[in-house]
Structures are given as C-alpha cells and as structure tokens.
Amino acid sequence: MASIRKKKVENHTYYYLEHSFREGGRVLKKEKIIGKILPPNIEELKKEYIAEFMAEIYKEKWLDKFDKIKSEFLRQEKITPISAREKEIETFAIRFTYDTNRIEGSKLTLRDTADLLGKGITPGKRSISDVKEAQAHKNAFYEMLNYRKDLSLNTILFFHKKLFESTKADIAGIIRVHQVAIAGSKFIPPFPAEVYPLLMEFFKWYDRNKDKIHPVQLAALVHLKLVTVHPFADGNGRISRLMMNFVLHKNDFPMLNISYEKRAGYYSALERSQTKKQEDIFLQWFFKRYLKECRMK
C-alpha cells in the first residue's frame, strides 16, 4: 500500500506518496509529491499512484517481453500448415481440459482425457460426471475460439451453462443465491446479495479497461476478479480460466494452461491476492508462469 510521508524543504513541509514493492530479494521504492496540503481525495490518489507505479514496473519487466512472444506466435502461425495448427489446438484443448477439471476434483487421468477427447474412447471405471464434464469443456473451449461477442454477463452465463448443463443442470448458467466456501482456503467468497452488484462492477471495469490494459495483464485480472466474485455454485475456477484464455485468444496472444501438477503456487497466489486484496501478488505469479510457458513453446 502507498503511505504518506512528510519532508521539510527550506522550512516548507511537503507531502509525498511512497510505495514499496518487493521484487525477488529487493525492495523497490518510489515516491510522488502531493504538495503542501493533503487533498480530500487522498485515498483515490493512493490507488492511482500505485496503479501508475506498477504499470511502469510491469512494462519494464514483463509487457514488452509478452509483445515479443505475440510477434513470434503470429509468425509461427503463418508458416504452420493448417492441419498441424489444428493438431496443436487439439493437443492444447485436451491438456487444458485435463488440468482445469483435475484442479476442480476430476479423477480422469491425462491418458483418460486424451483417449476420450482425442479418440472417443470412454475410460472404464470412471465417474460419468467426470466424463461428461470433460466432453463439455472441450466443446465449450472450441466454441470459445470462434465466439465473436465480447466478455459480458451473458457470455459467462452462456459458457457456464455449456460446461454444466449435462451434469449439474440446476446450477448451469445460474448466478448463485446461497453462500459458498472454498475448501482449504482462507478466502471467504462474497455473500449472495453482493454477487450481482460485484459482477456489474466487474463488467464495468472490463469495458473501461479492455483497450487500456495490456492483454496479458487483462487476462490475468479477468481470471482473478471473476473467481474472487465467485458468481456460481460450482465451476468458478473453470469459467475464470476459460475466460482468461478467451481474452488472450481474442487479442492474438498464446493461451495459457495452468497445470494441475503446479497447482500449489497457483492456489497460494490466488489466496494471498484475495485475502490481502493486492492484485499484484497474483499478477506477478501469472506473469512468471506465462513467460515460462510461452517461451517453452
């Protein structure tokens, strides 16, 4: 958080905003002069200052690298045969479906998922619900790739219904009206009466910022903000990760799969960001993950 400091310069007192930010083993500090008098909107100024400060750091350390990744990604797309590109997308869809559902409790293995979605072979001795939800997720993913409308309330309701209409029809595409909890997390989701207003606030934020914020940062914040609102009785992580990739794909950036095997860091970054109400915690984790995954491709 930004703090207020006073400095005396030639017998005059000036107020400054100071913000500290830990990067690795270093603590970075930056300050901005306010003036001789504290304005009444100082809390708003603090938020604006932190946003400006973090934007500078993000651009310097991450965002320019992401733009280079995009350029290389688009170059590779142009020279890759259509059939090979279709195979790459299918491979990603299978892995993404496996990981995003496994994070939420599916018992299907990666081989089960590949056989089911790639070859049409239904795995034996597996939950029919897990099987149907894997099929539904792959279908929703492919529909997302060609979805022409922008992110909105109707968008998330549409895709949530696609994900769960064959297994949990009573909650599919329906905003929750009861309290929920997240097993193993200290974060308490908003109360039911708060959900719809928070969703409206989220979409207003998105509309204001979709052309201002870098697409990779926008995708990370869409995920974080949406899963924090927790609008559904189940499937909040899945819809948030799907919409994350919707934003990346819409802006011609490589999509990201968050792997089940490395879920501990993901859980930790989400929970700390939510409980401390500091978006940069999750953003830093997301940026590192995105850079590492996309450089490996």
Backbone bond lengths (Angstrom), bond angles and torsions (degrees), N, CA, C in turn:
res aa  C-N    CA-C-N  psi(-1)  N-CA   C-N-CA  omega(-1)  CA-C   N-CA-C  phi
1 M - - - 1.458 - - 1.531 110.06 -
2 A 1.339 115.35 152.49 1.452 119.86 176.84 1.530 109.32 -78.74
3 S 1.319 116.03 143.65 1.464 120.91 177.54 1.524 108.98 -121.43
4 I 1.323 115.31 160.77 1.460 120.84 -179.24 1.527 108.72 -102.79
5 R 1.324 115.17 130.18 1.460 120.23 177.72 1.523 109.77 -123.50
6 K 1.332 115.47 151.50 1.463 120.73 176.42 1.525 109.30 -110.48
7 K 1.337 114.88 140.43 1.458 120.33 175.94 1.528 108.68 -131.88
8 K 1.307 114.79 142.27 1.468 119.56 175.52 1.518 109.35 -102.82
9 V 1.317 115.48 124.94 1.463 121.65 178.52 1.524 107.40 -128.82
10 E 1.331 115.56 111.06 1.466 121.00 178.84 1.535 111.77 52.36
11 N 1.315 114.68 51.60 1.474 122.61 176.83 1.531 114.41 68.92
12 H 1.316 115.88 11.14 1.466 120.04 175.42 1.533 108.90 -113.53
13 T 1.323 116.08 139.98 1.469 121.02 178.74 1.526 109.60 -99.24
14 Y 1.333 114.78 129.53 1.462 120.44 179.30 1.530 108.83 -122.45
15 Y 1.314 115.17 145.73 1.461 121.18 176.71 1.525 109.78 -99.61
16 Y 1.341 114.52 139.83 1.458 121.20 179.33 1.535 109.55 -128.24
17 L 1.315 114.80 149.64 1.465 120.56 168.32 1.520 107.57 -98.17
18 E 1.325 116.17 129.93 1.467 120.53 179.18 1.522 109.38 -125.48
19 H 1.326 115.83 136.53 1.471 119.83 178.67 1.521 108.80 -131.35
20 S 1.327 116.08 131.27 1.467 122.01 177.13 1.513 109.59 -106.27
21 F 1.327 116.03 143.77 1.454 121.36 -176.77 1.509 108.83 -142.84
22 R 1.338 116.45 124.56 1.457 120.25 -179.19 1.518 110.40 -86.54
23 E 1.309 116.51 126.01 1.455 122.43 177.97 1.521 107.89 -128.00
24 G 1.357 115.73 104.35 1.451 119.43 -175.20 1.512 109.31 65.38
25 G 1.326 117.02 -123.62 1.461 120.74 178.99 1.511 113.05 -95.35
26 R 1.341 117.32 1.35 1.457 120.52 -176.67 1.529 111.04 -104.62
27 V 1.327 115.32 152.64 1.462 120.73 172.58 1.525 107.12 -112.05
28 L 1.317 116.05 115.85 1.458 121.36 179.21 1.525 109.09 -92.53
29 K 1.317 115.99 140.57 1.464 120.38 179.08 1.524 109.29 -129.58
30 K 1.318 113.85 144.61 1.454 119.19 176.05 1.520 107.93 -144.95
31 E 1.340 115.59 147.41 1.456 118.74 -179.04 1.519 111.32 -134.17
32 K 1.312 114.29 159.21 1.464 121.44 -179.32 1.521 108.48 -143.42
33 I 1.329 116.11 130.79 1.464 119.27 -178.67 1.526 110.84 -74.71
34 I 1.337 115.29 139.64 1.467 121.62 177.30 1.528 109.59 -100.88
35 G 1.324 115.96 -46.02 1.460 120.94 -177.92 1.505 111.18 139.74
36 K 1.316 115.98 -166.85 1.462 120.91 -178.19 1.523 112.71 -81.94
37 I 1.348 115.78 -18.95 1.467 120.33 -177.81 1.521 109.50 -125.47
38 L 1.328 115.96 137.63 1.466 119.74 176.25 1.529 109.42 -76.43
39 P 1.320 118.73 123.33 1.472 121.18 179.04 1.529 110.96 -73.11
40 P 1.335 117.97 157.14 1.475 120.56 -178.79 1.527 113.41 -66.77
41 N 1.349 117.38 -23.02 1.464 120.66 -178.38 1.527 111.30 -96.84
42 I 1.320 117.07 37.14 1.464 121.69 -175.00 1.526 112.35 -60.80
43 E 1.338 118.18 -34.87 1.460 120.65 -179.28 1.532 111.12 -66.09
44 E 1.330 116.10 -39.01 1.471 120.01 176.22 1.524 110.45 -65.94
45 L 1.337 115.84 -40.18 1.465 119.81 178.63 1.527 111.55 -62.85
46 K 1.328 116.37 -36.78 1.466 120.32 177.31 1.526 110.55 -59.27
47 K 1.338 116.33 -47.58 1.466 120.73 -179.38 1.529 111.53 -63.10
48 E 1.329 115.80 -42.62 1.468 119.68 179.97 1.524 110.81 -64.90
49 Y 1.316 115.87 -39.47 1.463 120.45 -179.14 1.532 110.99 -65.77
50 I 1.334 116.14 -45.30 1.466 119.67 178.37 1.521 110.36 -60.47
51 A 1.333 116.49 -41.92 1.467 120.49 179.58 1.527 110.81 -61.89
52 E 1.328 116.98 -42.09 1.468 121.18 179.37 1.534 110.39 -65.17
53 F 1.320 115.33 -44.36 1.462 121.04 -178.84 1.529 111.17 -62.14
54 M 1.339 115.57 -47.71 1.457 119.28 -178.56 1.530 111.08 -67.31
55 A 1.337 117.49 -34.88 1.465 120.76 178.43 1.522 110.46 -61.16
56 E 1.322 117.07 -39.94 1.464 121.06 177.86 1.528 110.88 -63.36
57 I 1.329 115.93 -44.63 1.466 120.40 -179.39 1.524 110.28 -65.71
58 Y 1.335 116.18 -45.27 1.469 119.79 -178.96 1.524 111.03 -60.18
59 K 1.328 116.49 -44.56 1.464 119.46 -178.42 1.519 110.88 -63.18
60 E 1.313 114.88 -45.10 1.462 119.51 -177.26 1.533 112.06 -65.19
61 K 1.329 116.37 -42.56 1.472 119.08 -172.90 1.525 114.69 -94.92
62 W 1.346 118.00 -31.42 1.457 119.80 -170.78 1.524 115.88 -122.90
63 L 1.318 117.44 -50.97 1.460 120.31 -163.86 1.519 113.68 -64.67
64 D 1.313 117.40 -37.45 1.465 119.31 177.24 1.533 110.94 -63.97
65 K 1.326 116.50 -34.50 1.475 120.28 177.35 1.519 110.46 -67.33
66 F 1.331 116.38 -37.63 1.466 119.91 178.96 1.528 110.80 -65.29
67 D 1.320 116.90 -36.37 1.466 120.01 178.33 1.527 110.72 -64.71
68 K 1.320 116.77 -36.73 1.473 120.24 176.77 1.527 110.69 -67.34
69 I 1.327 115.69 -37.20 1.466 119.92 176.80 1.517 110.23 -62.60
70 K 1.324 116.38 -42.24 1.462 120.28 178.20 1.523 111.31 -61.66
71 S 1.329 117.20 -44.78 1.461 121.01 -179.21 1.524 111.26 -59.91
72 E 1.336 115.67 -43.38 1.463 119.37 179.54 1.528 111.01 -69.22
73 F 1.317 116.35 -37.25 1.465 121.76 178.46 1.531 110.85 -61.46
74 L 1.327 117.07 -45.31 1.459 121.21 -179.90 1.529 111.01 -69.52
75 R 1.327 116.39 -34.55 1.470 119.72 176.88 1.523 110.84 -64.33
76 Q 1.326 116.14 -43.39 1.463 120.57 179.04 1.525 111.11 -65.74
77 E 1.322 116.45 -37.27 1.458 119.87 178.63 1.523 111.94 -59.80
78 K 1.331 115.86 -38.91 1.463 120.93 -177.55 1.522 112.47 -67.05
79 I 1.329 116.69 -33.16 1.463 119.34 -175.68 1.534 112.93 -97.65
80 T 1.335 117.08 -5.51 1.463 120.85 -179.84 1.533 110.16 -86.97
81 P 1.339 118.21 127.85 1.473 120.18 177.45 1.520 111.27 -56.98
82 I 1.314 117.23 149.07 1.467 122.11 -176.44 1.523 111.26 -56.76
83 S 1.341 117.10 -43.36 1.468 119.79 -178.37 1.528 111.36 -63.69
84 A 1.327 116.83 -37.60 1.469 120.68 178.71 1.531 110.28 -69.53
85 R 1.319 115.92 -38.19 1.461 119.67 178.21 1.522 110.47 -65.55
86 E 1.320 116.90 -40.69 1.466 120.69 178.07 1.522 110.62 -62.49
87 K 1.332 116.40 -37.20 1.466 120.32 178.26 1.524 110.71 -67.61
88 E 1.323 117.76 -38.87 1.462 121.67 177.64 1.528 110.87 -61.80
89 I 1.335 115.41 -42.78 1.463 119.85 179.83 1.521 110.75 -65.58
90 E 1.333 116.63 -40.32 1.460 119.80 178.87 1.530 111.01 -64.16
91 T 1.331 115.91 -42.10 1.466 120.06 178.68 1.522 110.53 -61.71
92 F 1.348 115.82 -43.27 1.466 119.24 177.79 1.521 110.73 -64.16
93 A 1.334 117.33 -43.40 1.476 121.32 -178.41 1.528 110.99 -59.18
94 I 1.325 116.44 -41.49 1.467 120.85 -179.81 1.523 110.58 -66.55
95 R 1.324 116.14 -47.54 1.467 119.84 -178.61 1.531 110.77 -66.38
96 F 1.322 116.27 -42.60 1.463 121.08 179.04 1.523 110.63 -62.09
97 T 1.322 116.80 -43.35 1.460 121.31 178.71 1.526 110.76 -63.38
98 Y 1.326 116.54 -45.58 1.465 120.09 178.83 1.524 110.86 -58.16
99 D 1.346 116.49 -52.44 1.466 120.27 -174.08 1.517 112.67 -67.66
100 T 1.330 117.49 -46.17 1.470 119.37 -175.99 1.522 111.53 -66.49
101 N 1.349 117.62 -34.78 1.463 120.06 177.49 1.529 111.52 -78.52
102 R 1.323 116.76 -35.67 1.469 119.78 179.73 1.531 110.41 -65.89
103 I 1.337 116.91 -37.94 1.462 120.80 176.30 1.524 110.75 -56.58
104 E 1.344 115.64 -33.25 1.467 120.71 -177.80 1.524 113.88 -93.56
105 G 1.349 117.08 7.84 1.459 119.14 172.29 1.516 117.13 113.42
106 S 1.338 118.45 -1.44 1.460 120.16 178.13 1.531 110.20 -61.38
107 K 1.320 116.50 143.70 1.460 121.33 179.72 1.528 112.71 -98.07
108 L 1.327 117.03 0.43 1.465 119.22 178.56 1.522 109.74 -66.86
109 T 1.330 116.38 135.93 1.456 120.63 174.37 1.529 108.66 -81.59
110 L 1.324 115.85 172.15 1.468 119.33 177.08 1.528 109.64 -63.40
111 R 1.337 117.35 -39.00 1.472 120.56 178.35 1.521 110.54 -65.62
112 D 1.331 117.27 -42.28 1.472 120.34 176.11 1.530 110.35 -56.25
113 T 1.336 115.42 -46.56 1.459 120.83 -176.90 1.515 111.37 -66.05
114 A 1.339 116.60 -41.61 1.468 120.62 179.70 1.522 111.00 -65.37
115 D 1.334 117.18 -42.20 1.466 120.24 178.75 1.527 111.24 -65.63
116 L 1.313 115.68 -41.17 1.463 120.59 -178.72 1.526 111.85 -67.13
117 L 1.330 116.27 -51.20 1.466 120.17 -172.69 1.524 113.26 -86.93
118 G 1.331 116.16 -24.80 1.461 118.98 -178.85 1.518 113.98 -95.58
119 K 1.343 116.28 -31.32 1.460 120.20 -175.06 1.525 113.76 -120.79
120 G 1.332 116.57 -7.49 1.456 119.64 -179.76 1.518 113.67 76.00
121 I 1.340 116.91 19.19 1.461 121.62 -179.30 1.531 109.05 -95.55
122 T 1.318 116.54 115.74 1.466 120.53 -179.79 1.523 109.81 -78.45
123 P 1.339 118.56 124.08 1.465 120.59 -178.76 1.526 111.61 -67.83
124 G 1.308 116.44 142.30 1.457 120.83 178.71 1.515 111.58 -80.76
125 K 1.311 115.61 154.72 1.464 122.53 176.59 1.528 113.42 56.10
126 R 1.309 116.18 35.88 1.459 121.23 175.61 1.517 109.42 -121.73
127 S 1.311 116.13 153.03 1.461 121.16 -179.93 1.523 110.94 -60.09
128 I 1.335 115.96 131.26 1.462 120.14 177.77 1.521 110.51 -63.06
129 S 1.343 116.14 -30.43 1.455 120.66 177.63 1.529 110.64 -65.41
130 D 1.343 117.22 -44.12 1.465 120.83 177.68 1.523 110.90 -61.38
131 V 1.324 116.50 -40.56 1.465 121.44 179.73 1.530 110.48 -63.73
132 K 1.323 116.39 -48.89 1.471 120.37 -178.45 1.524 111.51 -64.55
133 E 1.329 116.95 -38.06 1.459 119.55 -178.91 1.528 111.60 -71.40
134 A 1.327 117.57 -30.83 1.464 120.29 174.01 1.527 110.23 -66.48
135 Q 1.324 116.46 -45.42 1.466 120.25 178.32 1.526 111.02 -62.30
136 A 1.333 115.91 -42.08 1.461 120.69 -179.38 1.524 111.14 -65.15
137 H 1.326 116.02 -38.47 1.462 119.28 -179.11 1.522 110.88 -66.86
138 K 1.318 116.72 -42.96 1.470 118.52 178.68 1.523 110.40 -61.66
139 N 1.323 116.98 -42.99 1.466 120.42 179.47 1.527 111.33 -62.76
140 A 1.334 115.58 -42.82 1.464 120.10 179.19 1.527 110.80 -64.66
141 F 1.324 116.28 -38.89 1.464 120.87 178.94 1.527 110.64 -60.62
142 Y 1.325 116.83 -47.80 1.469 119.57 -179.66 1.530 111.26 -66.35
143 E 1.307 116.69 -35.31 1.463 119.35 177.15 1.529 110.00 -67.51
144 M 1.317 116.44 -36.45 1.464 120.94 177.51 1.531 111.52 -61.49
145 L 1.317 117.33 -37.30 1.464 121.04 -178.90 1.529 112.23 -60.19
146 N 1.318 116.53 -30.91 1.462 120.92 -176.97 1.524 113.33 -109.06
147 Y 1.331 116.42 10.99 1.464 121.02 -176.89 1.527 109.06 -75.71
148 R 1.305 116.68 124.27 1.465 120.97 -172.89 1.532 113.70 -95.62
149 K 1.329 117.97 -17.58 1.456 119.92 179.23 1.524 109.82 -78.65
150 D 1.325 115.93 163.10 1.463 119.93 -179.88 1.531 109.78 -89.43
151 L 1.317 115.02 172.93 1.460 121.38 179.00 1.523 109.87 -65.43
152 S 1.320 116.60 128.28 1.466 122.93 -178.72 1.518 108.17 -158.62
153 L 1.330 115.91 176.84 1.457 119.85 176.49 1.521 110.25 -60.53
154 N 1.322 117.46 -43.80 1.465 120.67 179.40 1.526 111.41 -61.83
155 T 1.333 116.18 -33.82 1.470 120.18 179.15 1.521 111.27 -63.44
156 I 1.344 116.81 -49.86 1.467 117.72 -177.20 1.528 111.50 -70.23
157 L 1.334 117.10 -33.36 1.467 119.20 176.53 1.522 110.45 -65.18
158 F 1.326 116.23 -41.29 1.467 122.13 -179.94 1.527 110.68 -60.99
159 F 1.321 116.71 -49.88 1.466 119.16 -176.37 1.525 112.51 -74.43
160 H 1.309 117.92 -32.97 1.465 119.06 175.81 1.529 109.88 -63.75
161 K 1.323 116.25 -39.73 1.468 119.55 177.57 1.522 110.60 -63.31
162 K 1.326 116.63 -40.75 1.465 121.04 178.09 1.523 111.18 -59.95
163 L 1.323 116.17 -38.53 1.468 120.89 -176.94 1.522 112.86 -70.44
164 F 1.351 117.67 -32.88 1.461 119.40 -168.48 1.525 116.08 -125.27
165 E 1.321 119.18 2.01 1.462 119.51 -176.02 1.522 113.45 -64.80
166 S 1.336 118.27 -22.90 1.463 120.09 -179.35 1.526 113.17 -93.57
167 T 1.353 117.36 -8.90 1.470 119.84 -178.08 1.528 113.83 -124.95
168 K 1.329 116.93 -33.62 1.467 121.11 -178.02 1.525 108.70 -137.68
169 A 1.317 115.22 64.90 1.470 120.68 -174.36 1.525 112.60 -60.51
170 D 1.330 117.03 -26.05 1.474 119.69 -176.91 1.527 113.17 -73.48
171 I 1.349 117.63 -15.55 1.471 119.98 178.15 1.523 112.28 -119.80
172 A 1.332 117.81 -6.43 1.462 122.14 -173.62 1.529 111.69 -64.78
173 G 1.327 116.38 117.49 1.453 120.71 178.12 1.507 114.38 70.26
174 I 1.334 117.30 23.11 1.466 121.95 -176.51 1.533 109.87 -122.89
175 I 1.329 116.72 126.87 1.463 121.13 177.46 1.530 108.98 -67.35
176 R 1.317 116.74 134.58 1.464 120.28 -175.76 1.526 112.20 -67.88
177 V 1.326 114.85 149.39 1.467 121.30 177.12 1.536 110.26 -124.11
178 H 1.325 116.23 15.45 1.463 120.33 178.27 1.522 108.60 -133.09
179 Q 1.318 116.13 162.14 1.455 121.37 -179.30 1.533 109.90 -77.27
180 V 1.328 115.48 144.12 1.458 121.11 178.02 1.528 108.77 -128.40
181 A 1.321 115.44 163.88 1.463 121.63 176.43 1.518 108.15 -133.09
182 I 1.329 115.89 157.02 1.461 121.70 178.47 1.517 107.82 -109.45
183 A 1.323 116.27 115.41 1.460 120.47 -177.50 1.526 111.18 -58.57
184 G 1.326 115.38 129.28 1.457 121.09 176.12 1.516 115.44 79.70
185 S 1.330 118.10 3.27 1.459 120.93 -178.48 1.528 111.18 -112.89
186 K 1.330 115.57 145.82 1.459 120.85 175.98 1.523 111.56 -81.02
187 F 1.319 116.53 -14.20 1.463 120.26 -178.29 1.524 110.68 -76.57
188 I 1.321 116.19 131.46 1.466 122.10 177.32 1.526 107.93 -104.96
189 P 1.331 118.61 117.23 1.463 120.68 -179.79 1.526 112.10 -61.64
190 P 1.319 117.66 158.44 1.470 121.30 -179.45 1.525 112.24 -57.11
191 F 1.329 115.85 153.10 1.454 120.85 175.50 1.530 109.31 -67.87
192 P 1.329 117.48 154.81 1.470 121.20 -176.84 1.530 114.24 -51.67
193 A 1.334 117.23 -40.88 1.469 120.54 -178.26 1.528 112.11 -66.63
194 E 1.334 117.05 -19.52 1.460 121.16 -178.90 1.520 112.80 -87.67
195 V 1.324 117.15 -19.14 1.460 121.02 -168.67 1.530 113.07 -61.60
196 Y 1.320 117.39 -53.62 1.469 119.56 -176.52 1.529 112.07 -62.69
197 P 1.341 119.77 -47.13 1.473 119.43 176.24 1.530 112.68 -58.28
198 L 1.330 116.94 -39.19 1.462 120.47 178.97 1.526 111.13 -66.79
199 L 1.316 116.74 -37.62 1.462 120.17 176.05 1.522 111.18 -62.91
200 M 1.323 116.96 -43.96 1.463 120.34 178.47 1.527 110.61 -61.91
201 E 1.323 115.47 -39.31 1.468 120.36 177.19 1.529 110.37 -64.50
202 F 1.326 116.04 -40.15 1.466 121.39 178.79 1.525 111.24 -61.31
203 F 1.327 118.16 -46.85 1.461 120.33 -177.69 1.531 111.80 -71.37
204 K 1.315 117.53 -31.09 1.471 120.18 173.61 1.526 109.38 -64.96
205 W 1.330 115.63 -43.07 1.472 120.17 176.84 1.522 110.02 -59.57
206 Y 1.318 116.94 -45.33 1.465 120.56 -178.85 1.527 110.84 -61.68
207 D 1.305 117.63 -47.19 1.467 120.94 -179.09 1.526 112.05 -62.33
208 R 1.333 116.45 -35.32 1.469 119.97 178.97 1.520 112.52 -72.06
209 N 1.330 116.74 -31.33 1.462 120.38 -168.80 1.525 115.99 -111.96
210 K 1.322 118.30 -6.90 1.467 120.00 -173.48 1.529 113.79 -61.33
211 D 1.331 116.74 -25.94 1.466 119.67 178.68 1.521 112.49 -105.21
212 K 1.329 117.06 5.13 1.467 121.31 -178.99 1.518 111.99 -109.07
213 I 1.337 116.18 -39.55 1.461 121.30 -176.15 1.533 109.70 -87.86
214 H 1.319 116.02 142.59 1.467 120.56 176.53 1.527 109.54 -55.25
215 P 1.344 118.76 137.54 1.467 121.24 -174.78 1.529 115.63 -55.93
216 V 1.326 118.06 -35.29 1.470 119.18 179.03 1.526 109.98 -69.17
217 Q 1.312 116.55 -41.75 1.467 120.58 175.83 1.525 110.23 -65.34
218 L 1.318 116.86 -40.34 1.463 121.41 178.95 1.529 110.48 -61.26
219 A 1.335 116.92 -43.82 1.468 121.20 -179.95 1.524 110.96 -62.43
220 A 1.333 116.35 -42.34 1.472 120.50 179.15 1.520 111.02 -63.85
221 L 1.325 116.58 -42.38 1.466 120.20 -178.78 1.522 111.71 -71.52
222 V 1.328 117.54 -34.73 1.469 120.27 174.67 1.523 109.49 -59.13
223 H 1.322 115.90 -46.15 1.469 119.73 177.98 1.524 110.88 -60.22
224 L 1.335 116.37 -52.98 1.468 121.03 -176.04 1.524 111.80 -61.21
225 K 1.314 117.24 -49.58 1.463 120.95 -176.13 1.526 111.54 -66.53
226 L 1.322 117.17 -41.13 1.461 120.22 -177.76 1.526 111.28 -68.68
227 V 1.318 117.11 -44.74 1.461 119.14 -179.27 1.526 111.11 -69.82
228 T 1.334 117.44 -25.11 1.463 121.21 177.18 1.529 111.14 -72.88
229 V 1.328 117.26 -38.73 1.466 120.57 174.13 1.524 110.15 -63.42
230 H 1.359 116.12 -34.91 1.459 121.69 176.22 1.541 111.51 54.62
231 P 1.338 117.06 59.66 1.469 119.46 -169.56 1.526 116.18 -74.81
232 F 1.326 117.40 -14.30 1.464 119.21 -175.16 1.530 112.36 -114.77
233 A 1.314 115.51 160.69 1.463 120.68 178.81 1.524 111.36 -67.16
234 D 1.330 116.43 -28.72 1.464 122.09 179.24 1.524 107.34 -156.04
235 G 1.322 116.46 157.71 1.456 120.48 174.89 1.513 115.08 85.53
236 N 1.341 117.97 15.97 1.459 120.37 -178.69 1.530 112.03 -67.05
237 G 1.329 116.47 -38.58 1.457 119.39 176.85 1.514 111.46 -65.43
238 R 1.326 116.79 -43.30 1.463 120.35 -178.58 1.524 112.61 -64.62
239 I 1.333 117.05 -44.18 1.467 119.26 -179.33 1.531 110.14 -69.10
240 S 1.325 117.14 -33.88 1.467 120.63 179.52 1.522 110.97 -68.58
241 R 1.324 117.41 -41.03 1.468 119.96 178.53 1.528 110.81 -70.75
242 L 1.313 116.92 -33.80 1.464 120.07 176.82 1.529 110.17 -66.39
243 M 1.326 117.51 -43.88 1.462 120.84 179.22 1.529 111.69 -69.95
244 M 1.309 117.46 -30.57 1.465 121.74 172.41 1.519 109.92 -56.85
245 N 1.329 116.07 -48.28 1.463 119.83 179.90 1.527 112.35 -73.41
246 F 1.322 116.66 -25.88 1.461 120.18 173.62 1.530 109.86 -60.43
247 V 1.328 116.59 -45.19 1.467 121.17 -179.91 1.527 110.77 -65.90
248 L 1.332 117.37 -44.40 1.470 120.49 179.11 1.524 110.86 -61.89
249 H 1.317 116.71 -48.06 1.463 121.20 -177.94 1.531 111.37 -64.64
250 K 1.308 116.25 -41.29 1.469 121.63 -179.46 1.529 111.14 -60.74
251 N 1.337 115.94 -30.86 1.458 121.13 -178.61 1.526 113.40 -100.92
252 D 1.340 116.22 14.53 1.478 122.57 174.57 1.521 114.05 65.51
253 F 1.329 116.35 31.63 1.462 121.17 173.37 1.528 108.94 -103.83
254 P 1.339 118.04 152.94 1.469 119.60 174.52 1.522 110.79 -58.32
255 M 1.316 117.18 143.54 1.459 121.29 177.99 1.527 109.87 -80.73
256 L 1.321 115.33 163.42 1.469 120.81 -176.07 1.509 110.31 -121.65
257 N 1.332 115.62 134.83 1.462 121.42 171.23 1.524 108.44 -107.48
258 I 1.316 117.32 127.43 1.465 122.38 176.35 1.521 107.05 -95.81
259 S 1.313 116.38 111.65 1.461 120.43 -169.82 1.532 113.26 -77.31
260 Y 1.308 114.39 146.43 1.460 121.89 177.64 1.530 110.64 -62.13
261 E 1.328 116.66 -38.69 1.460 120.54 -176.95 1.530 112.30 -64.12
262 K 1.330 116.69 -27.81 1.463 120.11 -177.80 1.529 111.22 -109.44
263 R 1.314 115.24 29.65 1.469 120.61 -175.00 1.523 113.53 -69.68
264 A 1.348 117.97 -24.00 1.471 120.01 -175.82 1.525 111.28 -59.66
265 G 1.339 116.66 -46.28 1.455 120.54 179.18 1.516 111.91 -65.37
266 Y 1.315 115.42 -35.87 1.472 122.32 178.60 1.526 110.04 -65.51
267 Y 1.326 117.19 -49.72 1.466 121.66 177.88 1.531 110.80 -57.58
268 S 1.334 115.48 -45.94 1.456 120.65 -176.01 1.531 110.96 -63.24
269 A 1.343 116.44 -45.66 1.462 120.53 -179.03 1.526 111.07 -63.53
270 L 1.321 116.65 -41.04 1.463 120.53 178.39 1.529 110.79 -63.69
271 E 1.324 115.82 -51.09 1.465 119.69 -176.21 1.527 112.07 -62.71
272 R 1.318 117.54 -43.96 1.464 120.29 -179.61 1.523 111.19 -65.99
273 S 1.325 115.67 -38.73 1.458 119.49 178.19 1.523 111.29 -65.07
274 Q 1.330 115.94 -39.78 1.467 120.97 -178.82 1.522 112.27 -72.12
275 T 1.317 117.58 -45.91 1.460 120.26 -175.73 1.523 112.24 -73.73
276 K 1.340 117.22 -33.06 1.465 120.85 178.79 1.528 112.61 -90.55
277 K 1.342 115.39 -9.10 1.471 121.78 -178.37 1.525 111.13 56.41
278 Q 1.332 114.79 45.24 1.464 122.16 178.44 1.521 109.02 -125.67
279 E 1.310 116.60 102.70 1.466 121.49 -176.09 1.523 112.53 -62.84
280 D 1.343 116.65 -30.21 1.458 119.01 -175.33 1.524 112.72 -63.78
281 I 1.333 118.10 -23.22 1.471 120.22 178.39 1.533 109.75 -62.76
282 F 1.320 116.27 -50.03 1.461 119.72 179.01 1.526 110.90 -69.87
283 L 1.328 117.44 -38.10 1.460 120.01 -179.30 1.525 111.15 -60.82
284 Q 1.321 116.91 -43.05 1.463 119.69 179.58 1.528 110.95 -61.76
285 W 1.340 116.45 -43.13 1.464 119.56 177.39 1.528 110.15 -62.52
286 F 1.308 116.62 -46.41 1.465 122.10 -177.28 1.525 110.83 -61.96
287 F 1.322 117.15 -45.89 1.464 120.70 -178.65 1.526 111.39 -60.81
288 K 1.330 116.54 -44.26 1.468 119.88 178.93 1.517 111.10 -62.18
289 R 1.348 115.98 -43.72 1.459 121.08 179.85 1.529 111.08 -63.73
290 Y 1.319 115.50 -45.06 1.462 120.39 -177.86 1.527 110.92 -63.82
291 L 1.320 116.24 -45.30 1.462 120.17 -179.85 1.522 111.15 -61.91
292 K 1.331 116.29 -44.19 1.463 120.05 -179.34 1.524 111.48 -65.73
293 E 1.333 117.92 -46.63 1.463 121.57 -176.97 1.523 111.17 -66.15
294 C 1.316 117.36 -42.75 1.466 119.84 -174.81 1.515 112.42 -76.84
295 R 1.308 117.43 -26.35 1.472 120.14 175.09 1.524 111.50 -72.35
296 M 1.337 115.54 -24.75 1.465 120.03 -178.71 1.533 111.41 -77.55
297 K 1.343 117.42 -18.93 1.459 120.42 -175.18 1.517 111.47 -77.00
